[in-house]
Amino acid sequence: MLNRFADAHYMAAALALSERGRGQTGANPNVGCVIVKNGIILGRGWTQPGGRPHAEEMALAQAGASAKGADIYVTMEPCAHDSTRGPTCSVSIIAARPRRVIVATLDADERTRRRGIDRLGDAGIPVSVGIREWEARRAMAGFLCRLENSRPFVTLKLAMSLDGCIALADGSSQWITGERARAHAHLERARSDAILVGAGTARTDRPGLDVRLDGLADRSPQPVVLGNDKDRPEHWLQIDEPEAIAGLADINWLLVEGGAKTAASFLQAGLVDRLLLYRAPIIIGGGLPGIADIGLDKLSEAHGQWRRRERRDLGQDMLEIYDRAA
Amino acid sequence: MLNRFADAHYMAAALALSERGRGQTGANPNVGCVIVKNGIILGRGWTQPGGRPHAEEMALAQAGASAKGADIYVTMEPCAHDSTRGPTCSVSIIAARPRRVIVATLDADERTRRRGIDRLGDAGIPVSVGIREWEARRAMAGFLCRLENSRPFVTLKLAMSLDGCIALADGSSQWITGERARAHAHLERARSDAILVGAGTARTDRPGLDVRLDGLADRSPQPVVLGNDKDRPEHWLQIDEPEAIAGLADINWLLVEGGAKTAASFLQAGLVDRLLLYRAPIIIGGGLPGIADIGLDKLSEAHGQWRRRERRDLGQDMLEIYDRAA
C-alpha cells in the first residue's frame, strides 16, 4: 500500500494488455503484466496465442536485468506448477529479484491457488493481492468461468432495431447496424475462442463466422453449430444442446450469434453471462424478434438479472453491454 | 451581438421557462420570457394555462418600471395582433421602453410573422432574432407543427424490455420499467394536451390516462381513442384514423401510448415526430412487440429517419428520445 494510486494505474495498464490475448490463449487465462521501476515501464507482456509464453515471461524478457528492484504488476497470480511447455513464472520472478509483486486476483484453480504468491512470499518478495480485482475478473472472465462453472463464458450478441427486431419479417437483416458497429462485432469475434449459431441460422444464412477485419483474419474463432446441420463445413463443431458447451475443450470465450431460438435456449438454460446489444436508430415494425420464448411466467422474475456495464456510440448505433447481475 | 454568450445564456433560461407551459396553452405557443438588466433577472414569464397571460405580459408585470433599459429575452416573436383576451405583447414591450429585445424564433403564423418585430423596430427598439432558434423550435414544436403541418406534434411512447417487448405474451405489462421511468412517463403526460390509445388497448386495459403525480393531477391530458370503443368514458374523444388528429382543436402536443397496432398506424401514416423510448434492463423473450407491421419493404428504407436527441438513465432504466430526422 505504498502508493495505491500508482498501483491502480499500472494494474489498469496490465489489464489493457490482458485484453490482447482474449480468445487466443486456449486453456490458459489471458493475463497481462507490466514491470515498472522509477515510473518507467521496463517490460510489457500478455499471454501469447496458444497460451505460451506467459505474460510474465514476455515482460521479464523485455526488462532483462533491469527487473531487479522493479515492481511487477500481473493480473493473475503467477503460475507455480512446473510444465514442459515453459518456465514457471513464480520461479522466473524470484530469479529476477523484483522489489514487489502486485497481483489483481488469485488463480481460480484450487490446485494451484495461492501457491504462486506463497512461493514469492517464501522467497522474501512482498506481494499485494486484490488491486482492481473486479476489473481483472471481468477481463479474464472466460478462464475464470471455465474453472468455476466448468463451461465457457457465454456472450450473446444481438443487432437490433429500436423496436427489438433483428430482421424484417422475410428474414432480411442486411443491414440493421452501420459499418462501425459491424466492425466492432467482428472485433468481438476476434476476442472469442468459439462462435455459435443455431442450425436454422446456419442452414439459412450459411454465415462465414470469420473475422473480416484487416490483419485479424487469423483470429477467426472456432465455429460451432447448435442442432442438426449436416451440410456444415468440415471444421465446424456441432453440439445438441446448450449444456454441451461444457464439453468444448480449451474454449474460454464463446460468442452466441443467434438466431432467436438459439438465444432463447441459452437464456432459458441460464447459460448467458453477457449481452452484447447493438442497436440501430431504425424502426422495423412487425419484424423478427431477437429472442424467442424463454418460458417467463411473471414480469417480476425478469427483473434484477442484468446490469449494464458499458454503453457507447458506434457511429449512429449504440452498443450496450449487460452482465449477469448475480 | 453585443454579448453572444450572455444572449445564449439568458435565452436558455427563457426556454427552460417555456417548458413549464407545455401541454397547457391551448392554441397558443408555450413561450418563455426573461427580463434582464445589469446581470439581474427582473422578470420571468411563461404562457399561462389556457394561453393567457402571455409570457411577456407575466414577465413585464414582475419587472414593472425597472424594465426600462433592460434586455427582454423571449422564445418567440411577441404578438402584434390585437385581442379581446389581453394586451398585445409588442405594444406592452414598446411601452416598457427596454434597451433591446432578443427573440429565438419568429412566429410561424404567416399572417402575423415579422409583424411583432417590425413594430418593435419601428418604435426604435433594437431586435436580435435567431438566438438558440433550433432549441426554441424543439421547445415549442407543438405549436409550430400545428401551424406548419395543420396537426399536433405527435410523440410515440414505448416502455420496452431490452428485446423490444412491451408485455408478456399473455399481455401482462406491470411492470416493465421501474418507478422513476414511470414517473417520468407521467410527467410527459402532463406536458401533453392530449393522449391517445387504440381501441383495443382502451377496451382491454381501461387505462386511466391521467397524470398520477402529486400536484400535477390537474394537468391530465385530454384522452382520445383511435377506433371504435363504445364503452369509453364520456369525456374521451374518438377518431377513426390517425389523419383525423388534424381535427383535434387546440391540441399542440399529442402523446400516443399504444398499443402496437396504433403505434404502427401512426408510423405508417408518417405522423410520428418523436419517439420516447423507455427501456428496462430485462429480457422477456417471445413477448408482445411494441410496434406492429408498418409495411416496410426494405431495410434501407428504415435508415436515416430518426436521430437521437437525448439519452438519460432513470433508475435502472434508460430513456432515449429520437426526433424525426427530416
Contacts between the chains, C-beta under 8 A, distances in Angstrom:
chain1	res1	chain2	res2	distance
A	158	B	163	7.6
A	160	B	163	7.6
A	160	B	164	6.6
A	161	B	164	7.6
A	161	B	302	7.1
A	162	B	164	7.7
A	162	B	275	6.9
A	162	B	277	6.3
A	162	B	306	7.3
A	162	B	320	7.9
A	162	B	322	7.2
A	163	B	158	7.6
A	163	B	160	7.6
A	163	B	164	4.9
A	163	B	289	6.5
A	163	B	290	5.2
A	163	B	291	4.5
A	164	B	160	6.6
A	164	B	161	7.6
A	164	B	162	7.7
A	164	B	163	4.9
A	164	B	164	1.5
A	164	B	165	6.7
A	164	B	289	6.8
A	164	B	290	7.2
A	165	B	164	6.7
A	165	B	289	7.6
A	168	B	296	6.5
A	168	B	298	8.0
A	168	B	299	6.3
A	169	B	293	7.2
A	172	B	298	7.7
A	172	B	299	6.1
A	173	B	299	7.3
A	174	B	299	6.9
A	175	B	299	6.6
A	176	B	299	6.8
A	264	B	285	5.3
A	264	B	286	7.0
A	267	B	283	6.2
A	267	B	285	6.3
A	268	B	285	7.8
A	275	B	162	6.9
A	275	B	283	7.6
A	277	B	162	6.3
A	280	B	303	7.6
A	281	B	305	7.9
A	281	B	306	4.7
A	281	B	307	6.9
A	281	B	308	6.0
A	281	B	322	6.2
A	282	B	299	7.7
A	282	B	302	4.0
A	282	B	303	5.7
A	282	B	305	6.8
A	282	B	306	6.9
A	283	B	267	6.2
A	283	B	275	7.6
A	283	B	291	6.2
A	283	B	294	6.9
A	283	B	302	6.4
A	283	B	305	7.1
A	283	B	306	7.1
A	284	B	291	7.7
A	284	B	294	7.8
A	284	B	296	6.0
A	284	B	299	7.7
A	284	B	302	6.1
A	285	B	264	5.4
A	285	B	267	6.4
A	285	B	268	7.8
A	285	B	291	4.4
A	285	B	292	6.3
A	285	B	293	5.7
A	285	B	294	3.4
A	285	B	295	7.8
A	285	B	296	6.0
A	286	B	264	7.0
A	286	B	289	7.1
A	286	B	291	7.1
A	286	B	292	5.2
A	286	B	293	3.1
A	286	B	294	6.7
A	286	B	296	7.9
A	287	B	296	7.8
A	289	B	163	6.5
A	289	B	164	6.8
A	289	B	165	7.6
A	289	B	286	7.1
A	289	B	289	6.5
A	290	B	163	5.2
A	290	B	164	7.2
A	291	B	163	4.5
A	291	B	283	6.2
A	291	B	284	7.7
A	291	B	285	4.4
A	291	B	286	7.1
A	292	B	285	6.3
A	292	B	286	5.2
A	293	B	169	7.2
A	293	B	285	5.7
A	293	B	286	3.2
A	294	B	283	6.9
A	294	B	284	7.7
A	294	B	285	3.4
A	294	B	286	6.7
A	295	B	285	7.8
A	296	B	168	6.5
A	296	B	284	6.0
A	296	B	285	6.0
A	296	B	286	7.9
A	296	B	287	7.8
A	298	B	168	8.0
A	298	B	172	7.7
A	299	B	168	6.3
A	299	B	172	6.1
A	299	B	173	7.3
A	299	B	174	6.9
A	299	B	175	6.6
A	299	B	176	6.8
A	299	B	282	7.7
A	299	B	284	7.7
A	302	B	161	7.1
A	302	B	282	4.0
A	302	B	283	6.4
A	302	B	284	6.1
A	303	B	280	7.7
A	303	B	282	5.7
A	305	B	281	7.9
A	305	B	282	6.8
A	305	B	283	7.1
A	306	B	162	7.3
A	306	B	281	4.7
A	306	B	282	6.9
A	306	B	283	7.1
A	307	B	281	6.9
A	308	B	281	6.0
A	308	B	318	7.9
A	318	B	308	7.9
A	320	B	162	7.9
A	322	B	162	7.2
A	322	B	281	6.2
